[in-house]
Amino acid sequence: MTILLHSDRYSITSTVRKGGVVVHDSESGDGSSASLVAALTSPGNFPSDSRPGGFYGAGYHGVTDGLGGYVRMADGTAAPYSAPPLNATWWHICMPGRANQTREEWLDELSRNHIRGVAHFIHDMWIEDGKTWQPWFVFSDLLVKGVLGYTSHYQVSLAWHKTTHTDPGKNFPWDVLESDVYALVKASEEDDMATARLVRFNGYINVFLIGGGGPAMAVGGADYDHLVKAGVPKVFVDHEQEFLSACRQAELDPANPQELIPGGPSDHF
């Protein structure tokens, strides 16, 4: 495809297959898709350290359009100046909005369409990459371990401290995005999603895993006891998004410990 980004806003990379998608907001009103696209096709607005007299600016592979889709701004050969150190190795999608929005503001009609556009971008890039990464949210501690999926600019900042960006903000409804992504993935890949599961052995939940051989999270016996007593996955507070996603995809009820312990109805491997 033709790269629509201005040349000030990206470099060329040979890493055309990516590790996932980073989600950004534009720090502008949620009706600003057209102006955001226009800005990305314009010269950069910051002086460049590497090119004296030159300029650079932020760039993204896609921008949501407010209609439930997105505008593709660049292909995999572009490394937009988005969220270092993942500029070249991950996809980047930007939606109009601000990091200080409330959950309710993110779920108004227009912002909700932007979230749908992000979901479609994640799904489409997952397909384009040959399904080589899992379409699930990845927190900063797992990013630095090389876990692939989709994440936020904020989690990239926490992982490598190369920026201080916090977008798309603490109130962004990740659960809504995850449901949208899951619906798209399930529709296109019913058999693969059926493999999502919790793996257990040695009398407690030992490993949390999506897929047949993907990234795992170890959980000790004491944590398992706490989980059973609480009846909800409180021990997974740092990874709750991934845990709940796995439960939904495996059709397990995280509020019912009998479904999560060895010997329960889901203990079938």
N, C-alpha and C positions, 0 to 999 in steps of 0.2 A: 504494500500500500504506500501511498504518498505520505510522507511525514508532514503534518500540518504545523507542528511546533516551530516557532522561530529558532534559527540555529543558535541563538544565544541561550537557549533553554534546555539543551541536551548535548550529550556527546554520543559517539558511535561505540557500540559494544558488540562483541562476538557472542555474548551470552544471550542467545535468542530464546532459549527455554529458561523459564524463571522458577523461583522457589515459592511463589505465591503472590498475594496482592496486599499492598499497603493502602489503607483507606485514609483519605485526607478530607478536610473541609477547606473552603476558600476564604473563610473569615469575611464573608459578604452576605448580603441578603439572599434568601432562598429563591428569589426570582431572577437571579443574576447569571443564569447559564450562558446566555448569548454574549454578555459582556465578558465573562470568564474565557470563553472560547476566543473572543476577539483579542483579549489581553495575551493569551498564550501564543497567538500568531504574530505578536508585536515584539519589537526588540526588548532585551532585558533592561532592568532599571537599577541594577547594582553594579558598581565598578568591579571589574574582574582582577583578581590578584595574579592570575596566571597569564592574562593577556593585557598588558599595559595599554591603556586607552580604550579597552574593550569593556563590554558589559555582559552581565548574565542575569537570568531570572528563573523563577520556579517553572517547572514543567511537569506534565502528567501524561500518561498513555491514554487516558480517557477522562471525559467530563460528563456527569449526568445531565440529562436534558429536561428534567422536571415532568416528563411524560411517562416515566417508567423505564426509559432506556438510557442510552449514553451516546456521546459523540466520540468516535475513536480518533485520537490525536496523533498517534504514533504506533509503529509496530515494534517487534521485539529487538530490532537493531538499535533502537534509541534508548539511551540511559538518561532520562530526564533528571534535572536537578530537583529532587523531591525529598528524600529522607535518607541521607547517608548513614551507614555504608551500603544501603540496599538500592541505590539508584539504578545500577546496571543489572542486578540479579533478581529483582522482584518487579512486578507490575505495579503501577500507581494509578489510582482513580480518585478524582476530586469531585466533591459535590458542593454546591452552594450551601452556606450555613455558617454558624459560628459555634466555637467551642463552649461558649457560656449559655447556649440554649438549654431550656428545660426539656424534660422528656416530652411534655405535652406539645411544645413547639416543634420538636422533631417529628411528632406524629400528626401534625396538621396535614391537610391534603397535599400541599405542594412538597413539603419535606418528605412525606411518606413516599411520594413518587421518586424522589431522589434516592431513597433507601432501596426501592425496587430496582432502580437503575444500577446501583452498586451491586446488588445481588446478581443481576444479569451479567455484569462485567466479570464478577468473580467466577460465575459458572462458565462463561464463554472462554475466559483465560485458562481455566482448569481443563476444558476440552482442548483448547489450542496447544497446551503443554503436554497433551497426551495423558492427562490424569496422573501425572507424576508426583503430585502433592495432594494432601487431603484438604478438602474444602471445609475447614474448621478453624476456629479462632485460636491464635497462638499468643501467649503472654510473653513478656520480656525475658523471663528466666529460661524459657524454652527456646526463644529466638536465638539466644547466644549459644545454645547447644546444637543449633542447626535444624531445629524442627521447622517444617514447612507448613504453609496454610495461608490464612489471611490474618491481618493484624491492623493496628492503628498506627498513625504517626507517633502518638504518645508512647506506645510500647517500644517502638524503635528508639525513641529518645531515651527511655529508661534503660534499654539494653546496652546502648553504646555511648550515650551522652555526647553525641556530635551535634545535636540541636536541643532546643528547650521547648519545642512545640508540644502542645497537649491535645491537638485535634484528633478526633472530633468531639472531645469533651467528656466529662464524667457522666453526663446524663444521656449520652447517645444510647438508643435502645438496641443494644447488640442482640438481645433475644429476638427482636423482630427481624433484624437482618438475617440472623441464623435460620429462622423459620423460612424466610424467603429463599435463602440459598438451598436449604435442605429440600424444599418443595421442587425447585428446579433440578437439583441433582437426582432426586428420587425419580422424577418423571423421565429423566434421560438414562438413568443407570440403576434400575430397580434391583438387579441381581447383586451389583457390587455393594450397594448400601445395605443389603440384607446381611452382609458379613460383619457389620459393626457390632461390637460385643464387648463385654467385660470378661477379662480372663482371671480366673481364680485358681489357686492351688495352695497346699500346705495349710488348709483350714482357715484362710482369711483372704480378703481381697489383696492380692500381692501386686498386681500390675493393672493399670488402666490403659486401655489400648483401643484405637479405632483401626479397623482393617485387619488384614491377616499378618502384617509384619511391620507396622508403623511405629512411631515413637511411643515410648511407654513412660509411665510415672509410677515409681515404686511406692507402696503404702505398707507400713508395718502393722503387726498384730494389734498393738495398742490402739492405733488409729481405727482399725477395723472394729474393735470392741466399742469405741466411741460412736462409730457410725451406726452400729446395730442398736445401741441404747438410745441414740438420738432419733433414729428413724428417718433422718434426712442427712444428705452428704455434707455436713458442716466441716468435716476434716478436709474437704476439697475446696476450702474457701479460696485458695489462690488459683485454683484451676476449675472453678465451678462451671464456667461456660463449657469447657471441654467435657466435663463429667456429665452434665445434664444433656449435652448434645448426644453423647454416646448412649445414654439411657433411652432417649427418645428414638434414636436410630435402631436400637436393639429392642424397642418396644417394651422397655422395662420401666417400672414406676419407682423413681428414686425415693419416694416417700414411704415405700413399702419394703422394709428391710428383708422380708422373706423372699423377695424377688432377687435380692442382691447377695445372698449368702449361699455357700455350698449346700447342695441338697434342695435348694429352692427350685421353682419351676423353670428358671432360666439356666440351671446348671446342666448343660446338655453337651459338653465336649470333654 
